[in-house]
């Protein structure tokens, strides 16, 4: 649990320094995209840190491409 809190603190510090200029320049799109990316990265990192196994993205690509390859061949 302490590792997760440290991870969230580290990502919060990184976000603070990256978001400050964006807020100053009022770049709403960049703020939203950066925030979503950081939330996803933080969640995946916390999951992995607590012993979770992350799925292989190549398996998803193979699953999606299999029906398409059957149609084309």
N, C-alpha and C positions, 0 to 999 in steps of 0.2 A: 504494500500500500504506500509506503514511503517513497518507493521508486516512482510510482505513478504521480504522486504529488510533485516530486522533483521534476519529472518530465513535463507536467502541465506548467509548472513555474518557468522552466526553461523556454517552452514554446510561448508563454505569455511575454517574457522579456524580449524574445526575438520579434514577436508581433508588435510589441510596443514601439520598438525602434524602426520597424519597417512601415508601420501604419502612420506614424507621426507626420512624415512629409506628405503622404497621400491625403490625410485629413486637412492639412494646411492648404494644399492645392485643390481641395474639394473634388477629388477624383472618385466618385461614387462607384463606378463600375469596377475599378481596380480594387477598391476596398472590399466590395462584395466578393469578388473572385478570390482575392487573397485570403479572406476570412473563411470561405468555404474550403479552400485547399488546406489551410492550416487546421481546420476542424477535422477534416478527413485524415490528414497525416497524423494528428495527435491521437485520434481514436484508434487508428491502425497500430501506431507505435505503442500505445498503452495496452492494447490487446496482445501484441507480440511480447511485450515486456512481462505480462502476467502469465505467459506460458501458452498462449494460443497459437495455433498453426494457421498461417495465412495461406489462402488458396493460390495456386499457380495460375497466372493470367493466361498462359498458353493453353491450358485445358479449356478455358472459356472460349478462346478463339477457335480451337478445334471443334468444340461443340457447335458453335455458330456457323462454321464453314462447312461442316459435314453435309447438311441438307443442300446447300448451295452447290457443292461439288457434285452431288448426285444429279442435280438438275442439269448442270452444264455438261456432264459426261454422258 
